[in-house]
Amino acid sequence: MDVARGEMVDTELNTLIQRRSRRGDADPDEQEELWQESVCRYSARRREVLRAAWCSHHQLQAARLRATLEALIARHEGEAAKLMEVPELQRKDY
């Protein structure tokens, strides 16, 4: 009786394995590895997108600041030049 039961279990397992191989189901351990690889690829892509976005942000911010600071520098240089051209005020002795 135990031998018959063991053979029946072997037959059921073989049937299950064959059915799984026909459907193309992956082994659970393989699925875990595939999932981990997928997560790694996704994370790498995400890091690259974020890196590119931050790089762009800093480049654009630097350009904005450069334009603003150059305009401020030019303004102050102009004001200083005007002040250098003004003749000295005549002093009145009181």
VOBA-1610 file (N, C-alpha, C; in pm, whole numbers, padded with zeros to 5 digits, always signed):
BEGIN
Met+00082-00119+00000Met+00000+00000+00000Met+00087+00126+00000Asp+00195+00131+00081Asp+00283+00248+00085Asp+00356+00268-00047Val+00391+00157-00113Val+00461+00167-00242Val+00367+00229-00344Ala+00242+00188-00344Ala+00144+00242-00438Ala+00124+00391-00415Arg+00119+00428-00289Arg+00102+00571-00256Arg+00225+00650-00301Gly+00345+00599-00280Gly+00468+00666-00323Gly+00474+00683-00473Glu+00431+00579-00546Glu+00430+00588-00692Glu+00328+00691-00739Met+00214+00696-00671Met+00111+00793-00706Met+00165+00937-00685Val+00235+00959-00575Val+00292+01092-00548Val+00396+01126-00654Asp+00482+01030-00692Asp+00581+01054-00796Asp+00513+01091-00928Thr+00406+01020-00961Thr+00333+01048-01084Thr+00273+01189-01081Glu+00215+01227-00969Glu+00156+01361-00957Glu+00263+01468-00968Leu+00377+01445-00903Leu+00487+01543-00912Leu+00538+01555-01055Asn+00555+01443-01123Asn+00599+01447-01263Asn+00500+01523-01350Thr+00372+01499-01325Thr+00268+01570-01400Thr+00275+01720-01375Leu+00292+01757-01250Leu+00303+01899-01215Leu+00425+01963-01281Ile+00537+01895-01276Ile+00660+01948-01337Ile+00643+01963-01488Gln+00585+01865-01552Gln+00563+01873-01697Gln+00468+01985-01733Arg+00361+02000-01655Arg+00264+02107-01680Arg+00333+02243-01666Arg+00413+02258-01563Arg+00484+02385-01540Arg+00580+02414-01655Ser+00651+02315-01702Ser+00748+02337-01810Ser+00677+02372-01940Arg+00558+02317-01964Arg+00482+02350-02085Arg+00434+02495-02080Arg+00391+02540-01963Arg+00341+02678-01949Arg+00454+02779-01947Gly+00575+02734-01924Gly+00687+02826-01919Gly+00700+02894-01784Asp+00633+02842-01683Asp+00646+02900-01549Asp+00789+02885-01500Ala+00841+02987-01441Ala+00976+02982-01387Ala+00972+02926-01246Asp+01083+02874-01208Asp+01100+02824-01072Asp+01087+02944-00977Pro+01025+02929-00860Pro+01011+03042-00768Pro+01144+03110-00734Asp+01251+03030-00722Asp+01382+03092-00696Asp+01428+03175-00815Glu+01401+03124-00936Glu+01437+03200-01055Glu+01354+03328-01063Gln+01226+03318-01027Gln+01141+03437-01028Gln+01195+03541-00932Glu+01241+03498-00815Glu+01298+03591-00717Glu+01421+03659-00775Glu+01508+03583-00839Glu+01628+03641-00900Glu+01591+03739-01010Leu+01494+03700-01094Leu+01449+03789-01202Leu+01390+03917-01145Trp+01313+03903-01039Trp+01253+04021-00976Trp+01362+04112-00921Gln+01462+04055-00854Gln+01570+04136-00798Gln+01648+04206-00909Glu+01674+04136-01019Glu+01743+04198-01131Glu+01659+04312-01190Ser+01529+04290-01197Ser+01438+04392-01248Ser+01440+04516-01159Val+01439+04493-01029Val+01445+04605-00934Val+01577+04681-00949Cys+01686+04608-00966Cys+01817+04673-00984Cys+01819+04757-01110Arg+01765+04703-01221Arg+01761+04779-01346Arg+01673+04903-01332Tyr+01557+04888-01268Tyr+01467+05001-01247Tyr+01536+05108-01162Ser+01600+05065-01054Ser+01668+05160-00965Ser+01780+05233-01038Ala+01854+05163-01120Ala+01963+05225-01196Ala+01907+05329-01294Arg+01797+05293-01363Arg+01735+05390-01455Arg+01684+05512-01379Arg+01622+05488-01266Arg+01567+05597-01184Arg+01679+05691-01137Arg+01791+05631-01090Arg+01905+05713-01047Arg+01959+05796-01163Glu+01964+05739-01282Glu+02014+05812-01398Glu+01921+05927-01436Val+01791+05903-01431Val+01694+06010-01461Val+01707+06123-01359Leu+01716+06087-01231Leu+01731+06190-01127Leu+01863+06264-01140Arg+01971+06192-01171Arg+02101+06256-01188Arg+02095+06358-01303Ala+02034+06317-01414Ala+02023+06407-01530Ala+01936+06528-01495Ala+01829+06507-01420Ala+01741+06618-01382Ala+01814+06717-01291Trp+01888+06666-01192Trp+01962+06756-01103Trp+02073+06828-01178Cys+02139+06760-01269Cys+02244+06823-01349Cys+02184+06940-01428Ser+02072+06915-01493Ser+02004+07020-01570Ser+01964+07136-01479His+01909+07105-01364His+01869+07210-01269His+01987+07299-01233His+02100+07237-01198His+02216+07317-01157His+02273+07398-01273Gln+02273+07342-01393Gln+02322+07417-01509Gln+02233+07538-01538Leu+02102+07517-01534Leu+02009+07628-01560Leu+02018+07733-01450Gln+02029+07689-01325Gln+02039+07783-01214Gln+02168+07864-01225Ala+02276+07799-01262Ala+02403+07871-01280Ala+02391+07976-01390Ala+02323+07943-01499Ala+02304+08040-01607Ala+02219+08158-01560Arg+02113+08129-01484Arg+02029+08238-01431Arg+02108+08328-01336Leu+02182+08268-01247Leu+02261+08346-01153Leu+02369+08427-01223Arg+02433+08366-01324Arg+02536+08438-01399Arg+02477+08562-01465Ala+02361+08548-01527Ala+02297+08662-01593Ala+02261+08770-01491Thr+02206+08730-01379Thr+02168+08826-01275Thr+02290+08896-01217Leu+02391+08820-01185Leu+02510+08880-01125Leu+02584+08969-01223Glu+02591+08929-01349Glu+02656+09016-01448Glu+02581+09148-01462Ala+02448+09141-01458Ala+02367+09263-01466Ala+02391+09351-01342Leu+02398+09289-01225Leu+02424+09366-01102Leu+02564+09428-01103Ile+02661+09352-01149Ile+02798+09404-01156Ile+02803+09524-01250Ala+02741+09509-01367Ala+02741+09619-01464Ala+02673+09743-01406Arg+02563+09723-01334Arg+02493+09837-01275Arg+02582+09909-01174His+02647+09834-01086His+02731+09897-00985His+02854+09963-01046Glu+02909+09903-01149Glu+03021+09968-01218Glu+02977+10099-01283Gly+02857+10099-01339Gly+02804+10222-01399Gly+02782+10330-01295Glu+02724+10293-01180Glu+02702+10391-01072Glu+02835+10446-01021Ala+02933+10360-01008Ala+03065+10405-00962Ala+03127+10500-01064Ala+03111+10470-01191Ala+03167+10557-01296Ala+03100+10694-01293Lys+02968+10697-01273Lys+02897+10826-01265Lys+02951+10908-01148Leu+02973+10841-01037Leu+03021+10912-00918Leu+03163+10964-00938Met+03242+10898-01018Met+03378+10943-01045Met+03378+11066-01135Glu+03274+11083-01216Glu+03266+11194-01310Glu+03212+11321-01247Val+03147+11311-01136Val+03087+11429-01073Val+03199+11514-01016Pro+03199+11644-01054Pro+03303+11731-00998Pro+03283+11747-00848Glu+03390+11773-00783Glu+03382+11791-00636Glu+03292+11910-00606Leu+03214+11893-00509Leu+03127+12003-00468Leu+03212+12108-00401Gln+03176+12230-00429Gln+03251+12337-00364Gln+03213+12344-00218Arg+03315+12348-00137Arg+03291+12355+00006Arg+03264+12499+00046Lys+03171+12511+00128Lys+03144+12644+00186Lys+03189+12638+00329Asp+03264+12737+00362Asp+03308+12746+00500Asp+03201+12818+00578Tyr+03158+12761+00678Tyr+03058+12825+00762Tyr+03121+12881+00883
//
